[in-house]
Amino acid sequence: MSTGSENFCSHSRPALLLAVALLLTACGPSSLWEQPPPDQHIVRSGETLFTIAWRYGRDHRDLARWNNLGDGSLIYPGQVIRLNGPPASTTAGRKTPASKPAGRPLPGSKSPPPPAWAWPTSGRIVADFSGRPGSGTGLLIAGRAGQPIRAAAAGRVVYSGGGLIGYGQLIILKHNDTYLSAYGHNASLLVKEGDNIKKSQRIATMGEGPGQEPRLLFEIRRNGEPVNPRQYLPAR
């Protein structure tokens, strides 16, 4: 014979499930999974303006200008970095944008041409560029543990370390005022910040990427924005 408490539970369970479903619907993707990106970043130990810009898909020059940082070399832990430009201002009834959009050259300005790129390592591409955060912002190249990672073009090391979540041991090279490249999931880093690097110079050794398999995450960014490396690399 069923007890009164059992009858109560059997009748109340559908109502409870319906209430939970309605709550999840009310808190749907727009509020749970698609939160707007933060407009500020608090500097942590080991971070540079390049890594902060890399994390948020910004141009480091924009961050320096929006935060009055000069060349951006003197940032410190605990400092608050604005990630967006100031809002448009109105002068004499006319709206004037306070700054250019992130990653976009000013009208009429000339961007340096892209360097002559080379493949940073040999191996099969196991994940292609999609533009989505994670490995989708570059190419994921398979290989063997410890195989050489080489500079895809001549440049200067602006970051060498492990402080950027999702990239493991990472190297970022600045090639000119427009183009940067990055090499993630390394086992060892063979260059340091400030080093001038020649094209195809060995800069790291391949380490473990997603799935604990030997992988290189290779990215090219133009004015801070990820671009498809296949558009720049030679055919092979």
C-alpha positions as CSV (number, residue, x, y, z in Angstrom):
1,M,0.0,0.0,0.0
2,S,1.3,3.5,-0.9
3,T,1.8,5.9,1.9
4,G,0.7,9.5,1.8
5,S,4.3,10.8,1.3
6,E,4.8,8.5,-1.7
7,N,1.6,9.8,-3.3
8,F,2.7,13.3,-2.7
9,C,6.2,12.7,-4.3
10,S,4.7,10.9,-7.3
11,H,2.3,13.8,-7.9
12,S,4.7,16.6,-7.2
13,R,7.6,15.3,-9.3
14,P,6.2,16.3,-12.7
15,A,5.5,19.8,-11.4
16,L,9.0,20.0,-10.0
17,L,10.5,19.0,-13.3
18,L,8.3,21.5,-15.1
19,A,9.5,24.3,-12.8
20,V,13.1,23.4,-13.4
21,A,12.6,23.3,-17.2
22,L,10.9,26.8,-17.0
23,L,13.8,28.1,-14.9
24,L,16.4,26.8,-17.4
25,T,14.4,28.3,-20.3
26,A,14.3,31.7,-18.5
27,C,18.1,31.5,-18.0
28,G,18.7,30.4,-21.6
29,P,21.8,30.7,-23.7
30,S,21.7,34.4,-23.7
31,S,22.2,34.6,-20.0
32,L,24.1,31.4,-19.1
33,W,26.4,30.8,-22.1
34,E,26.7,34.0,-24.1
35,Q,27.8,36.5,-21.5
36,P,29.1,39.7,-23.0
37,P,32.9,39.9,-22.8
38,P,34.3,42.0,-20.0
39,D,35.3,45.6,-20.8
40,Q,38.2,45.6,-18.3
41,H,41.1,43.3,-17.4
42,I,43.1,43.2,-14.2
43,V,46.8,42.6,-15.0
44,R,48.3,39.5,-13.4
45,S,51.9,38.7,-12.7
46,G,53.8,37.7,-15.8
47,E,51.3,39.3,-18.3
48,T,52.3,41.8,-20.9
49,L,50.2,44.1,-23.1
50,F,50.8,41.7,-26.0
51,T,49.3,38.7,-24.1
52,I,46.3,40.7,-22.8
53,A,45.6,41.9,-26.3
54,W,46.1,38.4,-27.6
55,R,43.6,37.0,-25.1
56,Y,40.8,39.4,-26.1
57,G,41.6,39.7,-29.9
58,R,42.6,43.3,-29.6
59,D,45.5,45.3,-31.1
60,H,48.1,46.0,-28.4
61,R,48.4,49.6,-29.8
62,D,44.7,50.2,-29.2
63,L,45.0,49.1,-25.6
64,A,48.1,51.3,-25.1
65,R,46.2,54.3,-26.5
66,W,42.9,53.7,-24.7
67,N,44.8,53.4,-21.4
68,N,47.4,56.1,-21.9
69,L,50.2,53.5,-21.6
70,G,52.7,55.0,-24.0
71,D,54.5,52.0,-25.6
72,G,52.8,49.6,-23.1
73,S,56.0,48.3,-21.6
74,L,55.3,49.5,-18.1
75,I,52.2,47.7,-16.8
76,Y,52.0,46.1,-13.4
77,P,50.0,43.5,-11.5
78,G,46.6,44.8,-10.3
79,Q,46.4,47.5,-12.9
80,V,43.0,47.8,-14.6
81,I,43.2,47.8,-18.4
82,R,40.3,49.1,-20.5
83,L,39.5,46.7,-23.3
84,N,37.3,49.0,-25.4
85,G,37.8,52.5,-26.7
86,P,35.9,55.4,-25.1
87,P,32.4,56.1,-26.3
88,A,31.8,58.5,-29.2
89,S,31.8,62.1,-28.1
90,T,29.6,64.9,-29.3
91,T,31.1,68.2,-30.3
92,A,28.9,71.0,-31.5
93,G,26.0,68.6,-32.2
94,R,28.2,66.3,-34.3
95,K,29.2,62.8,-33.2
96,T,32.9,62.1,-33.5
97,P,34.3,58.6,-32.9
98,A,37.0,58.8,-30.2
99,S,39.0,56.0,-31.6
100,K,39.2,53.6,-34.5
101,P,37.7,50.1,-34.0
102,A,40.0,47.5,-32.6
103,G,42.2,45.9,-35.3
104,R,41.2,48.2,-38.1
105,P,43.6,50.6,-39.8
106,L,42.6,54.2,-40.1
107,P,41.1,55.3,-43.4
108,G,43.9,56.2,-45.9
109,S,46.6,54.6,-43.8
110,K,48.9,52.0,-45.3
111,S,49.6,48.7,-43.6
112,P,53.0,47.0,-44.0
113,P,52.9,44.1,-46.4
114,P,52.8,40.6,-44.9
115,P,56.1,38.9,-44.6
116,A,57.1,35.9,-46.7
117,W,55.8,33.1,-44.5
118,A,57.1,29.6,-44.1
119,W,55.5,26.6,-42.3
120,P,56.6,26.5,-38.7
121,T,56.9,22.8,-38.5
122,S,56.1,19.6,-40.5
123,G,53.0,17.5,-39.8
124,R,49.4,16.9,-40.6
125,I,46.8,19.6,-39.8
126,V,44.3,18.1,-37.4
127,A,42.2,21.2,-36.8
128,D,41.7,24.0,-39.2
129,F,41.0,27.7,-38.8
130,S,37.4,28.5,-37.9
131,G,37.7,31.8,-36.1
132,R,36.2,30.4,-32.9
133,P,38.1,30.8,-29.6
134,G,40.5,28.0,-28.8
135,S,42.3,26.1,-31.5
136,G,39.9,27.6,-34.0
137,T,41.9,30.8,-34.1
138,G,44.8,29.0,-35.8
139,L,46.0,25.7,-37.2
140,L,46.6,22.7,-35.0
141,I,49.5,20.7,-36.5
142,A,50.3,17.2,-35.4
143,G,53.9,15.9,-35.1
144,R,56.1,14.1,-32.7
145,A,57.2,15.1,-29.2
146,G,60.3,17.3,-29.3
147,Q,60.3,18.1,-33.0
148,P,61.6,21.5,-34.0
149,I,59.3,24.5,-34.1
150,R,60.7,27.3,-36.3
151,A,59.8,31.0,-36.8
152,A,57.4,31.3,-39.7
153,A,59.0,34.7,-40.6
154,A,61.7,37.0,-39.2
155,G,60.6,39.0,-36.2
156,R,61.1,39.9,-32.6
157,V,60.0,37.9,-29.6
158,V,57.4,39.9,-27.7
159,Y,56.4,37.0,-25.4
160,S,57.9,33.8,-24.2
161,G,56.3,32.0,-21.4
162,G,53.3,30.0,-20.0
163,G,51.0,32.7,-18.7
164,L,48.3,32.6,-21.4
165,I,45.6,30.0,-20.5
166,G,44.9,27.5,-23.3
167,Y,48.3,27.9,-25.1
168,G,50.7,26.1,-22.8
169,Q,54.3,27.3,-23.3
170,L,53.8,30.0,-25.8
171,I,56.0,32.3,-28.1
172,I,54.6,35.4,-29.8
173,L,56.7,37.1,-32.6
174,K,56.1,40.6,-33.9
175,H,57.0,40.8,-37.6
176,N,55.9,44.4,-38.2
177,D,53.3,46.9,-37.1
178,T,50.5,44.7,-38.6
179,Y,51.5,41.1,-38.2
180,L,52.1,38.8,-35.2
181,S,52.4,35.0,-35.1
182,A,52.1,32.6,-32.2
183,Y,53.4,29.1,-31.4
184,G,51.6,27.3,-28.6
185,H,51.8,24.0,-26.7
186,N,55.6,23.8,-26.8
187,A,57.7,21.5,-24.6
188,S,60.7,23.9,-24.4
189,L,61.2,27.6,-25.3
190,L,64.6,28.3,-26.9
191,V,64.2,32.1,-27.2
192,K,63.4,35.0,-24.8
193,E,61.6,38.3,-25.0
194,G,63.5,40.9,-27.0
195,D,65.4,38.4,-29.2
196,N,65.5,39.1,-32.9
197,I,64.7,36.0,-34.8
198,K,65.5,35.0,-38.4
199,K,63.0,33.2,-40.6
200,S,63.0,29.4,-40.0
201,Q,65.2,29.8,-36.9
202,R,64.5,27.1,-34.3
203,I,62.6,28.7,-31.5
204,A,60.9,25.8,-29.6
205,T,60.3,22.1,-29.4
206,M,56.8,20.5,-29.9
207,G,54.9,19.6,-26.7
208,E,51.6,18.2,-25.9
209,G,48.4,19.9,-27.0
210,P,44.7,18.9,-26.7
211,G,44.3,15.2,-25.8
212,Q,47.9,15.0,-24.6
213,E,49.1,14.5,-28.2
214,P,52.1,16.2,-29.7
215,R,50.7,19.4,-31.3
216,L,51.6,22.9,-32.4
217,L,49.0,25.6,-32.3
218,F,50.1,28.2,-34.9
219,E,48.3,31.5,-35.3
220,I,48.8,34.6,-37.4
221,R,47.1,37.8,-36.4
222,R,46.6,41.0,-38.4
223,N,46.1,44.1,-36.4
224,G,45.3,41.9,-33.4
225,E,42.6,39.8,-35.2
226,P,43.1,36.1,-36.0
227,V,43.3,35.3,-39.7
228,N,43.5,32.0,-41.5
229,P,47.2,31.0,-41.7
230,R,46.5,29.1,-44.9
231,Q,46.0,32.4,-46.7
232,Y,49.6,33.3,-46.1
233,L,51.5,30.0,-45.9
234,P,53.0,28.5,-49.1
235,A,51.1,25.4,-50.5
236,R,52.5,22.1,-49.6
